[in-house]
Amino acid sequence: MIHFSNGELNYFFKGVLSVIYKVYYQNDKKRNPKREETHSLYLEADTEVEARAQVEAHTDHNIEFIEAMEGKTLAYEQENPNYKLTEFTE
């Protein structure tokens, strides 16, 4: 995996250009969602559908929203000390 970054574009090359997605979720699907208990993770995927499939296949999270991160928005998120790219193992 090769990382390209010029301040505006932050992509990972994995056969095609992938996007970093921020996935907002609740820890489990059994409880009603509460804003105060919303968490997030970042992952690399080719599409939003693939991002959702990865999270659903590897966790019990209740996905609330998936947001594509790029450009200045991604750069801002990467400045957060809690930013960590999640990688699921097959």
N, C-alpha and C positions, 0 to 999 in steps of 0.2 A: 504494500500500500504506500503510495507516494503522496505527500501533502504539499499542495500548492497554496501559497498565501501572498497576496500583495496589498493587504489592508482592506481592499474592497471585496475580493473574491476569496472564499475559503472553501475549497472543495477537496474531496479525496477521490483519487482515481482508482477504480476497481473494475476495469472493463468499460465502464461508462462513468460520466460524472455523477457522483452521488451527492445528496444534500444531507445536511444535519437537521434532524427534526427534534423539536422539544415536545415531549409527550407529558401532558398534565393528567394526573390520575389520583384515585383514591386507593388505599391499600388493599381493599377487598370489595367484592361485589355484593356482599350480604347486607351492608349498612347503607342507609341513605347518605348521599354525598353531602359533605359540609365544607364550605369554602375554607374554613380554618384548617382542614385536614387534607387539603390538596397538596400533592407532591409533584415533582417533575423529574424527568430524566432526559438525557440527550442521546440520540443514536443516529448512526449513519444508515441511510437506505436510498434506494433508487427512486421510490415513490412513497407517498403517504400511505397507500394501501399496504406496501411491504413493511413500513414502519409499524403499522397497527398489527399486522400478522406476526411480526417478531415479538412484540410485547405480549400478545395474546397466547402465543405458543410457549413462552418461557415464564410467565407470571400469572398470578390470579388478580392482577390489578383491574380496577374499573376505570377504563380510559374515558376521560372527559373531553379532551381536545388535543389535536395534534397540529403543531405549527411549524412550517418550514423556516429555518434560520439561514440567512445569508447576508453578505455585505456587512454594513455597519451594525445591524442587529446582532449578528453572530459574533462580531468582534466585541461588542458590549457584553454579551453573555459570557464569552471566554475570559473576560477580565474578572469575573466573579470567582472567588477562591473555591466555591463549591462546584464549579463547572467540571464535569467529568463525562467523557464519552463512554456510554454503556455498550459493551460488546457481549452478546449472548453466545454461548458455545452450543454447537449442534448436538 
